[in-house]
């Protein structure tokens, strides 16, 4: 009989230690996509309640009068007046 052969398995080579600079690849510039939806949204003027404060206050006063000058719903009148003034300046 033949002598028993020993099988030697090849060992994996260990990776050489890399310097910290070698482990970080330079960032590739990403391809830019057209951002038409964001550009279109930014083109529309945004309603700013601070710019229309006097007009909102006047509308809230008219709402208060139309309710019979009853106190207790100032915040509701104000929010409703903001929506009224916003609707005036909103473009379709």
C-alpha positions in Angstrom: 0.0 0.0 0.0 1.0 3.5 -0.6 2.1 5.7 2.2 -0.6 8.0 3.6 -0.3 11.4 1.9 -0.9 14.4 4.0 -3.0 17.0 2.3 -1.8 20.5 2.8 -4.5 23.1 2.4 -3.4 26.4 1.1 -3.8 29.1 3.7 -5.3 32.5 2.9 -3.0 35.3 2.9 -3.7 38.0 5.4 -4.3 41.4 4.0 -1.5 43.8 4.6 -2.2 46.6 7.0 -3.2 49.7 5.1 -2.6 53.2 6.1 -5.6 55.2 7.2 -5.3 57.3 4.1 -5.5 54.3 1.9 -8.7 53.0 3.4 -10.7 56.1 2.5 -11.4 56.6 -1.1 -11.9 59.9 -2.6 -15.5 60.8 -2.9 -16.8 60.6 -6.5 -19.0 63.4 -7.6 -22.6 62.2 -7.8 -24.6 62.7 -10.9 -27.1 65.4 -10.4 -30.7 64.9 -11.3 -32.9 67.8 -12.4 -35.0 68.8 -9.4 -37.9 70.3 -11.2 -40.5 69.5 -8.4 -38.4 71.3 -5.7 -37.6 74.2 -8.1 -41.2 74.6 -9.0 -42.3 74.6 -5.4 -39.7 77.2 -4.5 -40.8 79.4 -7.3 -44.2 80.0 -5.7 -44.3 82.7 -3.1 -44.8 81.5 0.4 -47.5 83.1 2.4 -46.0 85.0 5.4 -48.5 85.8 8.1 -46.2 88.4 9.6 -46.3 90.5 6.4 -50.1 90.5 6.5 -50.5 90.9 10.2 -52.7 94.1 10.0 -55.0 92.5 7.4 -55.4 89.4 9.5 -56.1 91.4 12.6 -58.8 93.3 10.6 -60.4 90.1 9.4 -60.3 88.6 12.9 -62.0 91.8 14.2 -64.8 91.4 11.6 -65.3 87.8 12.5 -65.5 88.8 16.2 -68.1 91.4 15.4 -70.1 88.9 13.2 -70.3 86.6 16.2 -71.9 89.3 18.3 -68.7 90.5 20.0 -68.6 87.5 22.4 -65.3 86.8 24.0 -63.6 83.4 24.4 -62.9 82.5 20.8 -60.1 84.8 19.9 -57.7 82.1 18.7 -60.4 80.5 16.5 -61.1 83.9 14.9 -57.4 84.5 14.3 -56.8 81.2 12.7 -59.9 81.6 10.5 -58.7 85.1 9.5 -55.3 83.7 8.5 -57.0 81.2 6.2 -59.2 84.0 4.7 -56.2 86.2 4.0 -54.1 83.3 2.7 -56.8 82.3 0.3 -56.7 85.9 -1.1 -53.0 85.7 -2.0 -52.9 82.0 -3.0 -52.3 81.5 -6.7 -53.8 78.5 -8.6 
